[in-house]
Amino acid sequence: MITHDIYKLHKEVNVYDYWIIGDDLQSCDKQVHWIYNNYSWYYILAMYFKPCKILELGVRFGYSLKSMILGSIASGTTKEKIYAYGIDNDCENLNCINIATNTLNKLEINFNLLNIDLKNIPSLNLQNFDMAHVDARHTPFETYQDLQLVKNCIKDGGIILIDDARYNNVLPGIKWFCLDNNLDYEFIESCQGIAIIKC
Ligand SMILES: C[S@@+](CC[C@H](N)C(=O)[O-])C[C@H]1O[C@@H](n2cnc3c(N)ncnc32)[C@H](O)[C@@H]1O
């Protein structure tokens, strides 16, 4: 079980969501409940897996991407080695890709954030990613589709994380994907639940 070591690391490192997001927290998120017991897990997961190439579907303001980048750096990955690629179509928050770009600019790493509607792309021409985070479309079938999209971008032994894994709009898509690809998932008890799939 990977999760045993991840819970242990989370206890030892003791990081907080508000500390990770810092000044990048947008005013519309100042009162929301889910910025608590959420991003520290992404930070710790990246500390544990030490990804260099990180892919994210559903970037929003860049909080989870920032958390994974900082976690990887905290584990010793040098900034020059890190590359992040993120997709969002700004459908929930206007201008979010630009705001996320400002956030990532401050981290001094290489990245590409693109405004793309996932509905319109049959495949992603990307390879050799160490970690992918799926957090865009939230129905079972769309979760399944997004997982199939990132699967081809991940190297053997790479990691896929899925947010909102405790909910019935996402979990069936994860189970279906694992069944079709002969993979297993483990579950982290974050605020919304994070599933971990080792490819
Ligand atoms: C839950 S938010 C992502 C939150 C982000 N991962 C974080 O924790 O900081 C979901 C994001 O997915 C994006 N999204 C939803 N449907 C999409 C689609 N069809 N194509 C691209 N992005 C989409 C939304 O615009 C939204 O910003």
Ligand as a Chemical Component Dictionary entry (heavy atoms), coordinates in Angstrom:
data_LIG
# 
_chem_comp.id                   LIG 
_chem_comp.type                 NON-POLYMER 
_chem_comp.pdbx_formal_charge   0 
_chem_comp.three_letter_code    LIG 
# 
loop_
_chem_comp_atom.comp_id 
_chem_comp_atom.atom_id 
_chem_comp_atom.alt_atom_id 
_chem_comp_atom.type_symbol 
_chem_comp_atom.charge 
_chem_comp_atom.model_Cartn_x 
_chem_comp_atom.model_Cartn_y 
_chem_comp_atom.model_Cartn_z 
_chem_comp_atom.pdbx_ordinal 
LIG C1  C1  C 0  -12.471 21.563 -9.964  1  
LIG S1  S1  S 1  -11.819 22.738 -11.042 2  
LIG C2  C2  C 0  -10.087 22.394 -11.021 3  
LIG C3  C3  C 0  -9.437  22.817 -9.740  4  
LIG C4  C4  C 0  -7.921  22.765 -9.752  5  
LIG N1  N1  N 0  -7.423  21.469 -10.159 6  
LIG C5  C5  C 0  -7.403  23.058 -8.363  7  
LIG O1  O1  O 0  -7.650  22.259 -7.461  8  
LIG O2  O2  O -1 -6.780  24.088 -8.163  9  
LIG C6  C6  C 0  -12.287 22.092 -12.596 10 
LIG C7  C7  C 0  -11.731 22.870 -13.791 11 
LIG O3  O3  O 0  -11.990 22.090 -14.959 12 
LIG C8  C8  C 0  -12.288 22.953 -16.017 13 
LIG N2  N2  N 0  -13.083 22.224 -17.013 14 
LIG C9  C9  C 0  -14.338 21.743 -16.889 15 
LIG N3  N3  N 0  -14.758 21.183 -18.049 16 
LIG C10 C10 C 0  -13.711 21.325 -18.927 17 
LIG C11 C11 C 0  -13.530 20.974 -20.300 18 
LIG N4  N4  N 0  -14.513 20.400 -21.010 19 
LIG N5  N5  N 0  -12.333 21.258 -20.882 20 
LIG C12 C12 C 0  -11.350 21.872 -20.181 21 
LIG N6  N6  N 0  -11.478 22.232 -18.879 22 
LIG C13 C13 C 0  -12.639 21.972 -18.257 23 
LIG C14 C14 C 0  -13.073 24.096 -15.370 24 
LIG O4  O4  O 0  -12.972 25.281 -16.132 25 
LIG C15 C15 C 0  -12.425 24.206 -13.990 26 
LIG O5  O5  O 0  -11.485 25.254 -13.955 27 
# 
loop_
_chem_comp_bond.comp_id 
_chem_comp_bond.atom_id_1 
_chem_comp_bond.atom_id_2 
_chem_comp_bond.value_order 
_chem_comp_bond.pdbx_ordinal 
LIG C1  S1  SING 1  
LIG S1  C2  SING 2  
LIG S1  C6  SING 3  
LIG C2  C3  SING 4  
LIG C3  C4  SING 5  
LIG C4  N1  SING 6  
LIG C4  C5  SING 7  
LIG C5  O1  DOUB 8  
LIG C5  O2  SING 9  
LIG C6  C7  SING 10 
LIG C7  O3  SING 11 
LIG C7  C15 SING 12 
LIG O3  C8  SING 13 
LIG C8  N2  SING 14 
LIG C8  C14 SING 15 
LIG N2  C9  SING 16 
LIG N2  C13 SING 17 
LIG C9  N3  DOUB 18 
LIG N3  C10 SING 19 
LIG C10 C11 SING 20 
LIG C10 C13 DOUB 21 
LIG C11 N4  SING 22 
LIG C11 N5  DOUB 23 
LIG N5  C12 SING 24 
LIG C12 N6  DOUB 25 
LIG N6  C13 SING 26 
LIG C14 O4  SING 27 
LIG C14 C15 SING 28 
LIG C15 O5  SING 29 
# 
